[in-house]
Amino acid sequence: MSATGAGRAKVTQTRVVVVGAGIAGLAAAHRLLRRGVGVTVLEAADRVGGKLLPGEIAGARVDFGAESMLARRPEAVALAREVGLTDRLQPPATATASLWTRGALRPMPKGHVMGVPGTASALAGVLSEEGLARIERDADLPRTEVGDDVAVGEYVAARLGREVVDRLVEPLLGGVYAGDAYRISLRSAVPQLYQAALTHDSLTRAVREIQAKAAANQQTGPVFMGIEGGVGSLPLAVAESVRERGGEILTGAAVTELRREPSAGWRVVAGGRVLHADAVVVAVPAPAAAALLRTEAPGAAAELTGIEYASMALVTLAYRRADVTLPEGSGFLVPPVDGRSIKASTFASRKWGWIADENPDLLVLRTSVGRHGEMEILQREDAGLVEVSRHDLREATGLDATPLETRVTRWTDGLPQYPVGHHARVARIREHVGRLPGLAVCGAPYDGVGIPACIASAYAAVDQLGGDLSAVPELTANPVQSLHGGAGE
Ligand SMILES: Cc1cc2nc3c(=O)[nH]c(=O)nc-3n(C[C@H](O)[C@H](O)[C@H](O)COP(=O)(O)OP(=O)(O)OC[C@H]3O[C@@H](n4cnc5c(N)ncnc54)[C@H](O)[C@@H]3O)c2cc1C
């Protein structure tokens, strides 16, 4: 944020302050401006985007954070189109991936819902004979009661045996949450299966029905979508659109205080700046949201404090293409049960056509390490993480070449965990927040950690504010107006 003189707070009046310029905060700001509501976005970091981080390695444009968007739900792809990225949307060049399991890279099975198969035969080759036979028992077992919620691993193991959980569900869920399948909520993480569990005795039959319905609804086309240059381009484009529409985005502006005004509206303090707003959207991770809401919504703050996070690191490696021969596909997942160090590897140059096109002589890939409760590996220096990545890549794929360049990106407390009962916690947070007019929350801690889910939560926050905003007369004709600016501001 631009420097302000000591003790000379700059006071600004705006309709809505959005705290946090991750994809959720930016999507909220964008939606508000489209509705003609003035916005100021305050971001603590010196850049926008949060967990979306574009960068370069050996001259290649890559993502150092999130790298793909689910395309089976509309929000992310639609937002990318709205901000002018239509021509840059690109599906993965290859949809085939592998599992590094039981000592070999094996093709990722098709025909499953988050690793839960419709038939035992769908997992042939991935599971042992005993594991496959255990799946068949699902048809004969009485219904497994799931109550208000249950852990994904517990439920799936009860129906199909632990091997399905350990070898397939765990690495797939781990890829999204960096968490533990035996703790993650079925209701929050795989709601389709939770609903099915309430009405079906057999889980495999429920999965077959879900698949048949998807086929009938013609849910074809790519499941995921990328953006040429990296999905890290999305927040940059949204931010540009926000500014073009008259919104203000301040970086280096950590919000430290959020108070209700005695009459109406909110007072927001960020460094030397004080903003008065009709409404506030809090779009920051749970610990930061808890700190901001502690005074005005202590109940919400207490609940937010209970949300745990997983830390992880991404190791990006660039090789001379001529030095590398890789197996087919876009990469592989690793079941934790095998005790390897890496959780997954993405062959970025294979997966994203634009990386290969722009850098034909390079081969870029990345690994991920760390998951919830597994801190030891992340204590290592960057060089140590590169070393374990190279070791595991060599074991899995035979890749023995020396990389031209490596980069370690640490995401400390990067992913909120959704344990059993998460939905009820979120409902309680929303109840506390909903009691305060002109306050809404959104982002990864609530209704899904993926990019489209974060955008959807932002739009829901804007809808929630709609009524509050129409009840308050607009403060300023100009969305952001400096009332008392200090010199040099
Ligand atoms: C390594 C990694 C890989 C991932 N890969 C994928 C993927 O491929 N596909 C996918 O869909 N999802 C992926 N995710 C998940 C997804 O990227 C995130 O859940 C999502 O981007 C979170 O967006 P957000 O806006 O809620 O929060 P964030 O991105 O965390 O943004 C919150 C912002 O608030 C700011 N902030 C915090 N405190 C304050 C304060 N007091 N004042 C002002 N600003 C503040 C932060 O600096 C940050 O910029 C990944 C996540 C990680 C960590």
The ligand as a Gaussian input file, in Angstrom:
#p B3LYP/6-31G(d) Opt

LIG

0 1
 C       -0.443000     -25.759000      -3.691000
 C       -1.908000     -25.699000      -4.019000
 C       -2.364000     -26.220000      -5.210000
 C       -3.723000     -26.147000      -5.526000
 N       -4.159000     -26.622000      -6.722000
 C       -5.427000     -26.424000      -7.103000
 C       -5.842000     -26.732000      -8.426000
 O       -5.053000     -27.181000      -9.279000
 N       -7.143000     -26.515000      -8.748000
 C       -8.028000     -25.983000      -7.848000
 O       -9.205000     -25.787000      -8.189000
 N       -7.661000     -25.636000      -6.597000
 C       -6.377000     -25.833000      -6.214000
 N       -5.988000     -25.459000      -4.956000
 C       -6.955000     -24.833000      -4.060000
 C       -7.259000     -23.388000      -4.451000
 O       -6.181000     -22.843000      -5.182000
 C       -7.512000     -22.518000      -3.232000
 O       -8.392000     -23.164000      -2.342000
 C       -8.115000     -21.171000      -3.640000
 O       -7.314000     -20.539000      -4.604000
 C       -8.306000     -20.304000      -2.412000
 O       -8.778000     -19.047000      -2.805000
 P       -9.231000     -17.983000      -1.724000
 O       -9.507000     -16.717000      -2.433000
 O      -10.306000     -18.559000      -0.875000
 O       -8.001000     -17.820000      -0.715000
 P       -6.489000     -17.405000      -0.935000
 O       -5.998000     -17.778000      -2.271000
 O       -5.797000     -17.938000       0.270000
 O       -6.541000     -15.815000      -0.862000
 C       -6.728000     -15.126000       0.334000
 C       -5.974000     -13.810000       0.252000
 O       -6.219000     -13.069000       1.446000
 C       -5.035000     -12.397000       1.784000
 N       -5.112000     -12.032000       3.204000
 C       -4.959000     -12.821000       4.293000
 N       -5.113000     -12.096000       5.420000
 C       -5.379000     -10.828000       5.040000
 C       -5.647000      -9.613000       5.749000
 N       -5.685000      -9.564000       7.078000
 N       -5.868000      -8.486000       5.038000
 C       -5.843000      -8.501000       3.687000
 N       -5.589000      -9.620000       2.962000
 C       -5.368000     -10.771000       3.640000
 C       -3.944000     -13.384000       1.443000
 O       -2.696000     -12.737000       1.286000
 C       -4.464000     -13.985000       0.151000
 O       -3.992000     -13.301000      -0.986000
 C       -4.638000     -25.543000      -4.603000
 C       -4.175000     -25.032000      -3.393000
 C       -2.828000     -25.098000      -3.091000
 C       -2.338000     -24.532000      -1.787000

